Structures are given as structure tokens and as C-alpha cells.
Amino acid sequence: MSFRNFRLALAPAMLLVIGAAAACGGDDDAATKTTAPADTTAVATTTATSASPSAAASGGAEIDQDNLAFNPGKLTVKSGEKVTFKNAESALHTVDINGKNESGNMKKGAILEWTAGAPGQYKITCEYHPQMNATITVQ
């Protein structure tokens, strides 16, 4: 194979690498670690249920990732209660709980269901958007 043909064969692979690097954390969800909107590396995924910010009586709570923010920003739940995180926008997000990525990359429509652990405060952040912060208080 000549050098010219080698360069032509290599060009599509280089575009893929460059495209993946450019899409990291942006609004373009063309290059992510997931293959479908609901696919994440999360422990469990389910259909989201609506809930109020303090939703112990309803059996679950929901936090939306929208407008580059976690909504609501503060949530109180009981130990053992399920909290559903849903990415409602096209930006790629993660759900990091006390510094540990629990969700993998979440595309629009992706859902993570997390079960609240021991009582205390849990800091929620997104690896790609440092302005995204929430606090879950577990009772």
C-alpha cells in the first residue's frame, strides 16, 4: 500500500477520533459511550415516575437534568427510597454521587434509578458541567 493510500484509509478513523473528542460533554450526543437513549452503565434503569421534592409517601422521587441543572436542587428522602434521575435535555450528563459516577454517560431520555443508602447528605454532581449540583438528604 502506498503512503497516499494509507493516508486515505486512515482519514475516516481520524475523523471518528476527532469527532468523539469534540462531542465530549457538549450538546451533541453523536459520540457517547451509550448506544441508545436509555442505555447507561447504571446499575438499574426503569421508567421514571413523577414525584415531589419530598416524596416518601409516593414511593419515589425524581430529579431532572434540564437547563444544565439538577431539578430540584435539594431533595429529602427516606433510607431505602428510590430516586430517579432523568436526562431531559440533549446535553450529555452524568450522575455522580459523593464523587462516584453512578450513571455512566446519560443521553437525552436516559434514566438512572438509585436507592438511597444510609442517612446523611449526598452531594450530586455532573462530570461535564461543574455548575450542576444537588443535595439529597436521606433520613
Secondary structure, 3 states (H helix, E strand, C coil): CCHHHHHHHHHHHHHHHHHHHHHCCCCCCCCCCCCCCCCCCCCCCCCCCCCCCCCHHHCEEEEEEECCEEECCEEEECCCCEEEEEECCCCCECCEECCEECCCCECCCCEEEEECCCCEEEEEECCCCCCCEEEEEEC
